[in-house]
Amino acid sequence: MLIVTESKAQGWRAVAVYQDQTEALLYVGRSSTQVRGGYAEAYNEQLEADEREVVATIKLQQWQGAPDAGKWLDKAELRLPVPSRVTEKVAA
């Protein structure tokens, strides 16, 4: 039997926490640096404007434990990204 796995686990993630304490996964990566670099773009692309309005915080979490038996631990709170501006091309 051949088991294909990644060479390094995706052990970090950014999670948006809404005011009602529900959560939405924003970004998963191999390092905290990778997640910090990509979560803002994911926040603006994945969440609708009305969803972004009710985000209370964004958590940076790290996987602790074996791949099949562990849990996500809160490591830091990330800044809420500034809303992206859609630029319109004006026909000349």
N, C-alpha and C positions, 0 to 999 in steps of 0.2 A: 504494500500500500504506500502511495506517495502522498505526503502531506506537505502542502505548499504554505509557507508562512512568510511574513515580512522579515527582512533582516533585522529590523529594529521596530519595536512596537510604537504605535501612535499613543503615547502616554500622557499627552496634555490636551486640554480642551478649553474653549470659552463657552460659557452658558449665560444666556440672557435670563434674568429673573424678573418676572412681571410683578406688578403691585399686589396681585392676588396670590403670590408665591408660586405660581406655575412657572415652568422653565421651558426654554427653547434652545436647542443645541445650535451654536453658531459656527464653530470652527474646531477641527481636530488636527493636531500636529505632533511631530516627534519631539519638539522642545518648547520651552516656554517662550523663547525668542521667536520661533516660527509662529506660534499662536498670537503673540503680541503684534507681530508684523502683519497678520492676515485677518484678524477678527473684525477690524473696522470696516473693511470692504465687504465682508460677509454680512455684517450687521445691516449695512445699507442695501445690499442686494437681496437678502433673504427675507427681511421683515418689511411688511407694508407700513405706510406712514402711520396708520392708526395703531399698529402694534408697537412701533417705536415710541409713541407717545406714552405708553403705559409700562415701559421698561423701567424698573426701579434701580437695577444694578446689573453689572456683568461680572461674573466670577471666572477666575482662572483656576482650573482644577488639574490635579495630577492623579494618575492612576496609581494606587498602592496595592500591591499583592500580585498573585499569579494571574495570568490572563483569564482564567476561568473562575477565579475565586478571589475577588478583591473589591475595592470600592474607590470612588472618586473622593479626593480630599481637597478642600478649599485651600488655595495657596495665596491668592491675592484678589483684590477687587480692581477691575480694569475701568478706565475712564469711558464714559458714554461718548461715542463718536459724534462729531458734528455732522448734521445731515448733509448728504451729498447734494451738490447743485447740478441740475440738469442744464446743460448749455444748449441753447437753441441756435441753429444756424440760420442766419438771416440771408435771404436771397438778395443779391445785389442787382 
